[in-house]
């Protein structure tokens, strides 16, 4: 699967000091992680820290899948509001999902601060804007729900928004406790940390197929074999080529990075900005003064149209940035299209599958994928090393397509 079309910004921000080798020969391990992106990197760090003999393989170079297209917004709020989660899954499950996202943000901050490779992790506030008057009631209800369950949120009216920003919206939720990160540097930092603690990492090493038995899994690569007690598939959106999840669907999403701007003082606290409209727009800044914007999700175009769509959607995103921030010298520098996965019920998939003994899956699908990957890595670290984690049931791969709030 071609995951990215166009030129991503993150690939220019870090040059690895060395390349990990290609696997040649036979090895054994406690935990094999297939996929060297965000979920795999987080899992590798946790598994290695818990004393497991850990191996990571990736068919590409490390971090060269969807992690390069990730915009690096980290939030406890999700595409599916807390209000909607409670309506769909019930109070206990809905609130727990949001609590897990908040916990994951703290875990990510703690991890980021410990890495030798700086992942550009920066705590941020977020502004969630009502795109139209019709969405005011939705955000008012969400504000009261978030406050009820102890989340740090303010409701801003039109005057307060226009006082702090050069644009106006009917209403917005202003939240604390979010963050931004460079996902490409974060993946490399996490894997470098795991490697320094004994993890074995192989890039350009593709899983050809696996044999499963009650004792573990044998994974075959073009020039090697891995015998593992447990396997974590962290293969991102390409997981749908391994097994098809009825509750998941793939689309194209688009993003741009502008050229560095001299003055972003009108951007209050460099907050993360997103909106209620679907397909939505989201924006952030970078340490060198760029604006990154993304969204405008749609069905995946025909292969020969993807590059054209990336350029056209890039121009649309640039105009949308200008609507919010009419800055001089606003010019596009990078534009890309990428495959993006979501689930119909708004929750990621994490856990075992009955057709794959001794295996677990991380499918951090949705707009908060890095946070979901942190949740997943924590859950699976508990399950594999301690035998259980009660939160895994919420994200079951075999959960019903028609959840009940009861």
DRENTORLUM-258282 format. One record per residue (C-alpha): x, y, z. Coordinates in steps of 0.25 Angstrom, whole numbers, plus 5000, padded with zeros to 4 digits. Layout:
BEGIN
XYZ...
//
This chain:
BEGIN
500050005000500550144996500350215009500850355005500850434993501550574992502650635001502550625016503150735025503650635036504550555028505450685027505550705042506350585045507550505039507750375046509150355051509150215046508250115039507749985046508149855039507349765030507049635038507849515033507849375040506949325051506649385064505749365076505049465085503949485095503249595087503349625072502749755068502349765054502449915050503350025053502450135054501850205066501050085072502249995070503250095075502450125088502249975090503749945088504150045098503149985109503349845106504849865107504749935120503949825125505049725122504549655110505449615099504849705088505049705073504449815064504449795049503949885038503849865023504250015021505250095028504850135042503750235043503550245028502150205028500950285033501750345044502350435034500950485030500450505045500250645048500650625063499450685070499250615083497950645090497050575100495850615092495450535080494750535067493550475075493150565087493150515101491650545100491450455088492350345094491450345107490250335098490850215090491650135100490950175113491550265124492650175130493250135116493050275110493750345122494850245123495250265108495450405111496150385124497150285117497450395106497750495117498650385124499350355111499650505109500450505122501150375118501550435105502050555112502850475122503450385111503850505102504550575113505450445115505950435101507250465095506650505082505850635084504450605079504050755080502950715090502250845094501050855104499950935097498550985099497450955088496351035082495150955077494351045068492851035064492951045049491451105049490351145057489751015056490850955064490751045076489850955083490750835081491950905087491150965099490650825102492050765101492650875110491650835121491950695119493450715120493350805133492450705139493450595138494650685142495350725129496050855128495150935118494651075116493551125107493851245099492851335092493051415079493651535086494651455094495151385082495251505074496051575086497051465085497151425071497051505057495751425054494351405059493551285062492151275068492751195080493951105084494451015095495851055100496550935107497850915114498650795115498950765101500250765093500950765080502050675075502950645063502550495061503650455052504650505063503850435074503850305067505350305065505550355079504750245085505350135077506750185080506450175094505850035093507149995085508050055096507349965106507449835097506349835087506849775073506249865062506249825047505849915036505549875021505149745027503749705022502849605029502549495018501649415026501549355040501249215045500449205058500449105069500149085084501649115087501749245079501949295065502949275055503149395046503849385032504549495025505249495012506549465019506249415033505349355043504849405056504249305067503449395077502649355089501649475086501549565074500949705073500449755059500649905059500549915044499650035043498650045032499349935025498749845035497449845027498349765016498649655027497149645032495949735029495249805041493749825038493749945047494950015040495050095027496150165020496150305013497150405008497550525017498350645013499350735019500250855016501450925023501651075020502951145019503451195032502751325036503351445043502251475052501251385059500951475070499451475066499351325069498951325084499851225091500151155078498951075082498450955074497250995065496150905060494750915056493350845057493150835042493350705035494250675028494950765037496150855038497250855048498450945050499750965058501051035058502550985058503751025065504351095053503051175051502351095040500851065040500350925038498950895034498250775030496850705028495950705016495750555017495150485005495050354998496450304993496550354979497050264967498550244968498850334957498050454963498650454977499850544974498850644967497950644978499050664988499450794981497950844979497550814993498850874998498451004991497050994998497750975012498651095009497351185006496751125019497951165027497851305021496351315026496851295040498151365039498251475028499751475029500751535019501751445012500751325014501351215005501251065004502550995005502150845006500850775002500550635004499350535003499350415012498450295015497650315028496850205036495650225044494650135051493150145050492950155066494050255068494950155077496250095072496549945072497449885082497649745086497649595082496849535070496349395070496949355057498349395061498849325074499849385082499749515075499249655078498849775069499049925070498149995061498150145066497150185056496550325057496950475058497650445071498550335066499850355075499050365087498250235084499650175081500050215095498850155101499050025093500450005096500150025111499049925111499849815103501049835112500149805124499449685117500749625112501549645125500549625135499349555128498249655128497849805127496349825129496349945119496649855107495149805106494749945102495549935089495349795086495549755071494249665072493349775078491949795073491749885062490449935069490949975083489949995094490050105105489450005115
//
